Amino acid sequence: MSTTAAETSRPREITLRFLAEPGDVNFGGKVHGGAVMKWIDQAGYACAVGWSGYYCVTVYVGGIRFYKPIFIGQVVDVKASVVHTGSSSMHIAVEVSATDPRTGARKLTTRCLIVFVAVDGGGDSVGVPAWVPQTDEDKRLEQYAMHMAQLRKEEDNELLSLPTPANR
């Protein structure tokens, strides 16, 4: 599909906000990485659906990096942005930050890249509107997404060349 963002007027990014609650905490007293990953997937999904207008499935999550812990009572912002589109795929960059509501101190806690594919009711992939980078930062993020896609292809090829358990 050759439609651009300007032609669709679809949002390129979304921010979901959560309150870190006691049920989100691990044995170390910090928000569990699994809870953060769930929030990341939810924000990425909302971004991908908003961009494509279709149900979307997660096909890849990579480069997840946890920088700082999140504590109970902090307000967590999960910002998801389209940074590259293929014919049916959308690369979504996600940043998680946490703010202490008492002091206003904010910190970046997590980053990653997620790839979603838009699908129809039968589960077949469908075309998505093309996203065109506008700023230097947009271009840098798109280059990063494309580089990561190339690395995934190389990784897949290497994995496929390994002997399977049945062939050992």
Residue pairs with C-beta under 8 A, 6 or more apart in sequence:
1 87
1 127
1 128
1 129
1 130
2 130
3 129
3 130
4 129
4 130
4 131
4 132
5 12
5 129
5 130
5 131
5 132
7 129
8 53
8 129
10 50
10 51
10 52
10 53
10 129
11 47
11 50
11 51
12 47
12 51
12 81
12 82
12 131
13 47
13 79
13 80
13 81
13 82
14 43
14 46
14 47
14 50
14 79
14 80
15 43
15 77
15 78
15 79
15 80
16 39
16 42
16 43
16 46
16 77
16 78
16 80
17 75
17 76
17 77
17 78
18 39
18 75
18 76
18 78
19 73
19 74
19 75
19 76
20 31
20 70
20 71
20 72
20 73
20 74
20 75
20 76
20 98
21 72
22 72
24 31
24 32
24 35
24 72
25 31
25 32
25 72
26 32
26 33
29 71
29 72
30 69
30 70
30 71
31 69
31 70
31 71
31 72
31 76
33 66
36 66
36 70
36 76
36 96
36 109
36 110
37 61
37 64
39 76
39 78
39 96
40 61
40 64
40 78
40 80
40 94
40 96
40 110
40 112
40 114
41 58
41 61
41 114
42 78
43 78
43 79
43 80
43 94
44 58
44 80
44 92
44 94
44 114
44 116
45 56
45 58
45 116
46 80
47 80
47 81
47 82
47 90
47 92
48 56
48 82
48 90
48 92
48 116
48 118
49 55
49 56
51 82
51 85
51 90
51 128
51 129
51 131
52 90
52 116
52 118
52 126
52 128
52 129
53 118
54 118
54 119
54 120
54 126
54 128
55 118
55 119
55 120
55 121
56 90
56 116
56 117
56 118
56 119
57 116
57 117
57 119
58 114
58 115
58 116
59 89
59 115
59 116
59 117
60 113
60 114
60 115
60 152
61 112
61 113
61 114
61 115
62 112
62 113
62 114
62 148
62 152
63 111
63 112
63 113
63 148
64 110
64 111
64 112
65 110
65 111
65 112
66 109
66 110
67 107
67 108
67 109
67 110
67 111
68 98
68 107
68 108
68 109
69 109
70 76
70 96
70 98
70 109
71 98
71 100
73 100
73 101
74 98
74 99
74 100
74 101
75 98
75 99
75 101
76 96
76 97
76 98
76 99
76 109
77 96
77 97
77 98
77 99
78 94
78 95
78 96
79 94
79 95
79 96
79 97
80 92
80 93
80 94
80 114
81 92
81 93
81 94
81 141
82 90
82 91
82 92
82 131
83 91
83 92
83 93
83 113
83 131
83 133
83 138
83 141
83 142
83 144
83 145
84 90
84 91
84 131
84 141
84 142
84 145
84 146
84 149
85 91
85 128
85 129
85 130
85 131
86 128
87 125
87 127
87 128
88 117
88 118
88 119
88 125
88 126
88 127
88 128
89 115
89 116
89 117
89 118
89 128
90 115
90 116
90 117
90 118
90 128
90 131
91 113
91 114
91 115
91 145
91 148
91 149
92 113
92 114
92 115
92 116
93 111
93 112
93 113
93 141
93 144
93 145
94 110
94 111
94 112
94 113
94 114
95 108
95 110
95 111
96 108
96 109
96 110
96 111
97 106
97 107
97 108
97 109
98 106
98 107
98 109
99 105
99 106
99 107
100 106
113 144
113 145
113 148
115 149
117 125
118 125
118 126
118 127
118 128
119 125
119 126
120 126
133 139
133 141
133 142
